[in-house]
Amino acid sequence: MLTAEAIIDIAALQHNFKFLSGKCPSAKMAVVIKGNAYGHGAVEFAQALPQADAFAVSRLPEAIELRDAGIKQPILLLEGCFCLEELKLASALGLHTMIHNKQQLQELESASLDKPVQVWLKIDTGMHRLGFSPELLNVYYERVKASTNSLNEIGLASHFYNADELQSDATEQQIQCFDKATKNYSGPKSLSNSAGTLYWPSAHYDWLRPGIALYGIVPRVESTGIKEGLHPVMTLKSKLISVREHKKGEAIGYGHNWTASQDTCIGVVAMGYGDGYPRTAPNGTPVLINGRKAIIVGNVSMDMITVDLGPNALDAVGDEVVFWGKGLPVEEVALHIGTLAYELVIKLTKRVKKTYI
């Protein structure tokens, strides 16, 4: 019996790509598939989106995996190259690379490359994580422009830190900062992540860089993708492997942190933190069984989760249990657990079978 399984809906992915592209049809789309496409499968997603203008990953090994799989589109290294050897490989593989610090700039200038690379300059407009200050843009731009290791067209990029907070003025301040810094420079510009793509039309520029929204998940914790026109791409499910009577006053599981307030039935599901489901999921976290919501009770174990099915349950061994996806938004589950939907989907282990439909 197949138990822990993640159903990956390619039609939903295609819908989300079209939906996001429609936010700014004139902009190109760099599909962010870092972290193995947020746990969904980077190679499979790249193959499913031949219409993507480019893909974006965090680190070189992720780009190498895509090239080895035959992906021909441009691939942007969002964190850039970490050393001279990586820069040489980026050149050989025809990658785009971000430059966000002095060391990367110096390595570009000193490297002996087979062919020039497409460079993007990252400006720090408020995230204060990666990037150089806007006042240094002219220095970086002119030095990259003068380097024979750079293609003539230089991209300009930054990153939002609060774009999911629609009432905050922080994002508008970042847009103004980016506008002011880049207004006198040619070359493609990119500022919008998923939140920027969904909520800030003035930040669309030439390239969109959506990540989490492609997977049917919105960055706003108070909303869900399905409410905003996106389709969930991943449905995580497993099966009941036991249904047993449980008496009022009896506790369950490690630590006995839940005690039944009435006679009930307990379902045991083949899923646990060994599959990537968080051990921190509290009592009351919802699951979906036979079209109705039930709740997790007791501590999540490595291989099993216990669920209160109710006193008159007719559920049986082999019945399907949905942990998130169609019928149960992953954003809702994340709220119960006290984490982000991003973390839930990316942490699934190899023990969960991925089935692409």
Secondary structure, 3 states (H helix, E strand, C coil): CCCCEEEECHHHHHHHHHHHHCCCCCCEEEEECHHHHHCCCHHHHHHHCCCCCEEEECCHHHHHHHHHCCCCCCEEECCCCCCHHHHHHHHHHCCEEEECCHHHHHHHHHCCCCCCEEEEEEECCCCCCCCECHHHHHHHHHHHHHCCCECCCCEEECCCCCCCCCCCCHHHHHHHHHHHHHCCCCCCEEEECHHHHHHCHHHCCCEECCCHHHHCCCCCCCCCCHHHCCCCCEEEEEEEEEEEEECCCCECCHHHCCECCCCEEEEEEECCCCCCCCCCCCCCCEEEECCEEEEECCCCCCCEEEEECCCCCCCCCCCEEEEEECCECHHHHHHHHCCCHHHHHHCCCCCCEEEEC
